[in-house]
Amino acid sequence: MTQSPPVITLVHGDITDQHVDAIVNAANSSLLGGGGVDGAIHRRGGPAILEDCRKLRASHYGRGLPTGKAVATTAGRLHARWVIHTVGPVHSVVEDRSDLLASCYRESLRVAGELGATSIAFPAVSTGIYGWPIDDGARIAVRTVREAAPASVTDVRFVLFDTHAYREFEKALAAER
């Protein structure tokens, strides 16, 4: 018996407003907060997230979280149980880093499955300051989620802050049907 793919929903809005089991943070390798989605999640979630991140840095990730990997912390004051932090690759025109970007989604889904999460909200990883073209980032995200979601994860949301990103994810979703 083949596994049904998760229901994928696009949301135009703020990822910190989502009521899901896990919110994915497009983190930097330090895990100590930053700008964009990372900063918003840390601000809205409060100090408990940073406290958990500091514990991770003091134990398993002294040199930071590697690109393409994912790890979970509490969600603090967010409407979620966990924040899954993943470090996206910086886009390069001379080196294909697509596998690293896909790994962010795969690893986040793996962690969500291990936690028992049934719903997860993703931002468009690496498409902000890391410069990944939104059309390619959307294609990689949608395809990877369709292929890699564990059976326990039935609700996947891509929460997109601007209209352009939302439209590119709509195109990618339509192309994968």
C-alpha positions in Angstrom: 0.0 0.0 0.0 1.4 3.4 -1.0 1.5 6.3 1.4 -0.8 9.2 0.6 1.0 12.5 0.2 0.3 15.2 2.8 -2.2 17.9 2.1 -0.2 20.9 1.1 -1.6 24.4 1.7 -0.3 27.8 0.8 -0.8 30.6 3.3 0.0 34.2 2.6 1.0 35.6 5.9 3.2 35.4 9.0 4.6 32.0 10.0 4.5 33.0 13.6 0.7 33.1 13.5 0.3 29.4 12.5 -1.4 26.9 14.8 0.5 23.7 14.0 2.6 21.1 15.8 5.9 22.4 14.4 7.0 25.6 12.8 10.2 25.5 10.7 12.7 28.2 11.3 15.0 29.2 8.5 17.9 29.6 11.0 21.5 30.6 10.7 24.1 28.1 11.9 24.6 29.8 15.2 21.0 28.9 16.2 21.1 32.2 18.3 18.6 34.2 16.3 19.0 36.6 13.4 16.9 38.5 10.9 14.0 37.6 8.7 12.0 34.5 9.7 14.6 33.6 12.3 14.3 36.9 14.1 10.5 36.9 13.9 10.3 33.3 15.4 12.7 34.2 18.3 11.0 37.5 19.1 7.4 36.0 19.0 8.4 32.7 20.7 10.3 34.4 23.5 13.4 33.5 25.5 12.6 29.8 25.9 13.6 29.1 22.3 16.9 30.9 22.7 17.5 29.0 25.9 17.0 25.7 24.1 19.2 26.8 21.3 22.0 27.7 23.7 21.7 24.2 25.3 22.1 22.7 21.8 25.2 24.8 21.1 26.7 23.8 24.4 26.1 20.1 23.8 25.8 18.7 20.2 26.3 21.7 18.0 29.3 23.6 19.4 30.3 24.7 16.0 26.7 25.4 14.9 24.1 23.5 13.0 25.4 22.4 9.6 23.7 23.5 6.4 20.9 21.1 5.4 20.4 19.7 8.9 17.5 20.2 11.3 17.0 20.2 15.1 14.0 20.9 17.3 13.4 23.1 20.3 10.5 24.2 22.3 8.2 26.7 20.5 7.9 29.0 23.6 5.0 31.4 23.1 4.2 30.4 19.5 1.0 28.4 18.7 3.0 25.3 18.2 4.7 22.6 20.2 8.1 22.7 18.5 10.3 24.9 16.4 12.4 22.9 13.9 15.5 24.9 13.0 17.1 24.2 9.7 20.0 26.0 8.0 19.5 26.7 4.3 22.3 27.1 1.8 23.4 30.4 0.4 22.6 30.4 -3.3 25.6 30.1 -5.7 25.7 30.6 -9.4 28.9 28.5 -9.6 28.0 25.5 -7.4 24.8 23.5 -7.4 23.6 23.5 -3.8 20.1 22.1 -4.6 20.6 19.0 -2.6 21.4 21.0 0.5 18.2 23.0 0.1 16.2 19.8 -0.4 17.9 18.4 2.6 16.5 21.2 4.8 13.0 20.1 3.9 13.7 16.4 4.2 15.5 16.7 7.6 12.8 19.0 9.0 10.2 16.4 8.0 12.3 13.6 9.5 12.5 15.5 12.8 8.8 16.3 12.7 8.1 12.5 12.2 10.3 11.6 15.1 8.5 14.1 17.3 5.1 12.7 16.3 4.0 16.0 14.6 1.1 15.8 12.2 1.1 19.4 11.0 4.1 21.6 10.0 4.6 25.1 8.7 7.5 25.9 6.4 8.9 29.3 5.2 10.5 29.5 1.8 14.0 28.4 3.1 17.0 30.3 1.6 14.9 32.6 -0.6 15.5 35.7 1.5 18.9 37.0 2.4 20.5 33.8 1.2 19.5 34.7 -2.4 17.9 31.5 -3.6 15.6 32.3 -6.6 12.1 31.9 -5.4 10.8 30.0 -8.4 13.6 27.3 -8.0 13.2 27.4 -4.2 9.5 26.7 -4.5 10.0 23.9 -7.0 12.5 22.2 -4.7 10.4 22.7 -1.6 7.2 21.3 -3.1 8.8 18.3 -4.7 10.8 17.4 -1.7 7.8 17.6 0.7 5.7 15.5 -1.6 8.5 12.8 -1.8 9.8 12.9 1.8 6.9 13.6 4.2 6.5 10.7 6.7 3.0 9.2 7.0 2.4 10.9 10.3 2.7 14.4 8.8 -0.6 15.0 7.0 -0.8 18.8 7.0 2.0 20.8 5.4 1.8 24.5 5.0 4.1 26.8 3.1 3.7 30.2 4.8 4.8 32.9 2.4 5.2 36.5 3.5 4.8 38.2 0.1 2.6 37.9 -2.9 5.4 37.1 -5.3 6.5 34.1 -3.2 2.9 32.9 -2.9 2.5 33.0 -6.7 5.7 31.1 -7.3 4.6 28.4 -4.8 1.2 28.2 -6.5 3.0 27.5 -9.8 5.2 24.9 -8.3 2.3 23.2 -6.6 0.3 23.1 -9.8 3.3 21.7 -11.7 3.6 18.8 -9.2 -0.1 17.7 -9.5 
